[in-house]
Amino acid sequence: MTEPLYSADGLTVRKRAVEKPNPDGTRNISLGFNVCHVSEFVGEEGAEIIARALNLLDGTALGDVAGECERQFAEEGWTPEHDDAHDDGSLAEAAAAYALMSTVERPDRAVMDTFQNHGSVPYAIRKLWPASWDLAWLKPKSRRRDLERAGALIVAELGRLKRLEAIEEARTLLKIEA
């Protein structure tokens, strides 16, 4: 039996390092990292439950979206605080652009897959890209990767909205004016 990808160590949920072969015979190694640190309230048992849930998602479409969320955090540095600053709908707009890119058929898809830059994206989709974002960030990869990125952006927007709702609810409960 293979070692699970996610595990709990006390209050910390970790993703282990993964080594995958590349088509050219070289190996690609992703470093392990802490996925989250749970509160004392959730406890070690809660951390175990989170790790088990993540292992169940591994290899599924939801797991692929979760993996893209992790990649954006680990490689791009996009944090919840960063997402919270995008209160202009731009996370949802970018998600819509990536989702729509996944529907592009050949020969346009072949051009996008070859050049993987915003110039290869059909004009109608480029118009969906958030005006507040640099167009150079629009980078088509493949149908599947574009959908994973759309999903991660939707998760980021949903998280932003949830945090905003929680703040508003706390203000209401504490009778604090915005």
The 8 nearest C-alpha neighbors of each residue, nearest first, counted from 0:
[[1, 2, 3, 4, 54, 5, 6, 55],
 [2, 0, 3, 4, 5, 17, 54, 15],
 [1, 3, 4, 0, 5, 15, 6, 54],
 [4, 2, 5, 1, 54, 6, 15, 51],
 [3, 5, 15, 14, 54, 2, 6, 57],
 [6, 4, 14, 50, 3, 13, 54, 15],
 [7, 5, 50, 13, 12, 14, 8, 4],
 [6, 8, 12, 47, 46, 11, 50, 9],
 [9, 7, 11, 10, 12, 6, 13, 43],
 [8, 10, 43, 11, 7, 46, 42, 12],
 [9, 11, 43, 37, 36, 46, 8, 42],
 [12, 10, 36, 8, 9, 7, 35, 13],
 [11, 13, 7, 35, 34, 6, 33, 46],
 [14, 12, 33, 34, 6, 5, 32, 7],
 [13, 15, 5, 31, 32, 4, 33, 34],
 [16, 14, 31, 4, 13, 5, 17, 32],
 [15, 17, 31, 30, 29, 14, 18, 28],
 [18, 16, 29, 28, 15, 19, 30, 31],
 [17, 19, 28, 27, 29, 26, 16, 20],
 [18, 20, 27, 26, 28, 17, 21, 29],
 [21, 19, 26, 27, 25, 24, 22, 18],
 [20, 22, 25, 23, 24, 26, 27, 19],
 [23, 21, 24, 20, 25, 26, 19, 27],
 [22, 24, 21, 25, 20, 26, 27, 19],
 [25, 23, 21, 22, 20, 26, 27, 19],
 [26, 24, 21, 23, 20, 27, 22, 19],
 [27, 25, 20, 21, 19, 28, 18, 24],
 [26, 28, 19, 18, 20, 21, 29, 25],
 [29, 27, 18, 17, 30, 19, 26, 16],
 [30, 28, 17, 16, 18, 31, 27, 19],
 [29, 31, 16, 28, 32, 17, 15, 14],
 [30, 32, 16, 15, 14, 29, 13, 33],
 [33, 31, 14, 13, 34, 30, 15, 16],
 [32, 34, 13, 35, 12, 14, 11, 31],
 [35, 33, 13, 12, 32, 14, 36, 11],
 [36, 34, 12, 33, 11, 37, 13, 10],
 [35, 37, 11, 10, 12, 38, 34, 33],
 [38, 36, 10, 41, 11, 35, 46, 39],
 [37, 39, 40, 41, 42, 36, 10, 43],
 [40, 38, 42, 41, 37, 10, 43, 45],
 [39, 41, 38, 42, 37, 45, 43, 10],
 [42, 40, 45, 38, 39, 37, 43, 46],
 [43, 41, 39, 45, 40, 44, 10, 38],
 [42, 44, 46, 10, 9, 45, 47, 41],
 [43, 45, 47, 46, 42, 48, 41, 10],
 [46, 44, 48, 41, 42, 43, 47, 49],
 [45, 47, 43, 49, 44, 48, 7, 10],
 [48, 46, 44, 50, 7, 45, 49, 51],
 [47, 49, 45, 51, 46, 50, 52, 44],
 [48, 50, 52, 46, 47, 51, 53, 45],
 [51, 49, 47, 53, 6, 5, 52, 48],
 [52, 50, 54, 48, 53, 49, 47, 55],
 [53, 51, 55, 49, 54, 50, 48, 56],
 [52, 54, 56, 50, 55, 51, 49, 57],
 [53, 55, 51, 57, 56, 52, 5, 50],
 [56, 54, 52, 53, 57, 51, 58, 59],
 [55, 57, 62, 53, 54, 59, 58, 61],
 [58, 56, 62, 54, 55, 59, 53, 63],
 [57, 59, 62, 56, 63, 60, 55, 61],
 [60, 58, 62, 61, 56, 57, 63, 55],
 [59, 61, 63, 62, 64, 58, 56, 147],
 [62, 60, 64, 63, 59, 65, 56, 57],
 [61, 63, 56, 57, 65, 59, 60, 64],
 [62, 64, 66, 60, 61, 65, 59, 67],
 [63, 65, 147, 67, 61, 66, 62, 151],
 [64, 66, 62, 68, 63, 67, 61, 69],
 [67, 65, 63, 69, 64, 68, 62, 70],
 [66, 68, 70, 64, 69, 65, 151, 71],
 [67, 69, 65, 151, 71, 66, 70, 64],
 [70, 68, 66, 72, 67, 71, 73, 65],
 [71, 69, 67, 73, 72, 68, 74, 66],
 [70, 72, 75, 68, 69, 74, 73, 77],
 [71, 73, 76, 77, 69, 70, 75, 74],
 [72, 74, 70, 76, 71, 69, 75, 77],
 [75, 73, 70, 71, 76, 72, 77, 69],
 [76, 74, 71, 77, 72, 73, 70, 78],
 [75, 77, 72, 73, 74, 78, 71, 81],
 [78, 76, 72, 75, 71, 81, 79, 82],
 [77, 79, 81, 80, 72, 76, 82, 71],
 [78, 80, 82, 81, 83, 77, 159, 155],
 [81, 79, 83, 78, 82, 84, 77, 159],
 [80, 82, 78, 79, 84, 83, 77, 85],
 [81, 83, 79, 84, 80, 85, 78, 159],
 [84, 82, 80, 159, 85, 81, 79, 86],
 [83, 85, 82, 81, 86, 80, 87, 79],
 [86, 84, 83, 82, 87, 89, 88, 90],
 [85, 87, 84, 88, 83, 89, 82, 159],
 [88, 86, 89, 85, 90, 84, 131, 129],
 [89, 87, 91, 90, 86, 92, 85, 156],
 [88, 90, 92, 129, 91, 87, 93, 85],
 [91, 89, 93, 92, 88, 156, 152, 94],
 [92, 90, 94, 89, 93, 88, 153, 95],
 [93, 91, 89, 95, 94, 90, 129, 128],
 [92, 94, 96, 90, 95, 128, 91, 89],
 [95, 93, 149, 91, 97, 152, 92, 96],
 [96, 94, 92, 98, 93, 97, 99, 91],
 [95, 97, 93, 99, 94, 98, 127, 124],
 [96, 98, 100, 149, 94, 145, 99, 95],
 [99, 97, 95, 146, 101, 149, 100, 96],
 [98, 100, 96, 101, 102, 97, 95, 124],
 [101, 99, 97, 102, 98, 103, 96, 145],
 [100, 102, 142, 99, 98, 103, 145, 146],
 [103, 101, 100, 99, 104, 98, 142, 108],
 [102, 104, 100, 108, 101, 107, 105, 99],
 [105, 103, 108, 107, 102, 106, 109, 101],
 [106, 104, 108, 107, 109, 103, 110, 111],
 [105, 107, 109, 108, 104, 110, 103, 111],
 [108, 106, 105, 110, 109, 104, 111, 103],
 [109, 107, 105, 111, 104, 110, 106, 103],
 [108, 110, 112, 106, 107, 111, 105, 113],
 [109, 111, 107, 113, 108, 112, 114, 119],
 [112, 110, 108, 119, 115, 114, 113, 109],
 [113, 111, 109, 115, 110, 140, 114, 141],
 [114, 112, 110, 111, 115, 109, 108, 140],
 [113, 115, 111, 116, 112, 110, 119, 118],
 [116, 114, 139, 111, 138, 112, 140, 113],
 [117, 115, 138, 118, 114, 119, 139, 137],
 [116, 118, 137, 120, 119, 138, 135, 134],
 [119, 117, 116, 120, 121, 114, 115, 111],
 [118, 120, 111, 117, 116, 110, 114, 121],
 [121, 119, 117, 118, 111, 122, 125, 124],
 [122, 120, 124, 123, 125, 119, 107, 118],
 [121, 123, 125, 124, 126, 120, 118, 119],
 [122, 124, 126, 125, 121, 127, 120, 96],
 [125, 123, 126, 127, 122, 121, 96, 120],
 [124, 126, 122, 128, 127, 123, 120, 121],
 [125, 127, 124, 123, 128, 122, 129, 130],
 [128, 126, 124, 125, 96, 92, 129, 123],
 [127, 129, 125, 93, 126, 96, 92, 130],
 [130, 128, 89, 131, 132, 92, 93, 127],
 [129, 131, 132, 128, 133, 89, 134, 127],
 [130, 132, 129, 133, 89, 87, 128, 134],
 [133, 131, 129, 130, 134, 136, 128, 89],
 [132, 134, 135, 136, 131, 130, 137, 129],
 [133, 135, 136, 137, 132, 117, 128, 125],
 [134, 136, 133, 137, 117, 116, 138, 132],
 [137, 135, 134, 138, 133, 132, 117, 116],
 [138, 136, 117, 135, 134, 139, 116, 128],
 [137, 139, 116, 115, 117, 136, 140, 135],
 [140, 138, 115, 111, 116, 145, 141, 137],
 [139, 141, 115, 112, 144, 145, 138, 142],
 [142, 140, 144, 143, 145, 112, 139, 101],
 [141, 143, 101, 145, 144, 146, 140, 100],
 [142, 144, 146, 145, 141, 147, 101, 140],
 [145, 143, 147, 141, 146, 142, 140, 148],
 [144, 146, 148, 142, 97, 143, 147, 141],
 [147, 145, 149, 143, 148, 144, 98, 150],
 [148, 146, 144, 64, 150, 149, 145, 151],
 [147, 149, 151, 145, 146, 150, 144, 152],
 [150, 148, 94, 146, 152, 97, 98, 147],
 [151, 149, 153, 147, 148, 152, 64, 146],
 [152, 150, 154, 148, 68, 153, 149, 64],
 [151, 153, 155, 149, 94, 154, 150, 90],
 [154, 152, 150, 156, 155, 151, 94, 91],
 [153, 155, 151, 157, 152, 156, 158, 150],
 [156, 154, 152, 158, 153, 157, 159, 151],
 [157, 155, 159, 153, 158, 154, 90, 160],
 [156, 158, 154, 160, 159, 155, 153, 161],
 [159, 157, 161, 155, 156, 160, 154, 162],
 [158, 160, 156, 162, 83, 157, 161, 155],
 [159, 161, 163, 157, 158, 162, 164, 156],
 [162, 160, 158, 164, 163, 159, 157, 165],
 [163, 161, 165, 159, 164, 160, 158, 166],
 [162, 164, 160, 166, 161, 165, 159, 167],
 [165, 163, 167, 161, 166, 162, 168, 160],
 [166, 164, 168, 162, 163, 167, 169, 161],
 [167, 165, 169, 163, 164, 168, 170, 162],
 [168, 166, 170, 164, 169, 165, 171, 163],
 [167, 169, 165, 171, 170, 166, 164, 172],
 [168, 170, 172, 166, 171, 167, 173, 165],
 [171, 169, 175, 167, 173, 168, 172, 174],
 [170, 172, 174, 168, 169, 173, 167, 175],
 [173, 171, 169, 174, 170, 168, 175, 167],
 [172, 174, 170, 171, 175, 169, 168, 176],
 [175, 173, 171, 172, 170, 176, 169, 168],
 [174, 176, 170, 173, 171, 177, 172, 169],
 [175, 177, 174, 170, 171, 173, 167, 169],
 [176, 175, 170, 167, 171, 174, 166, 169]]
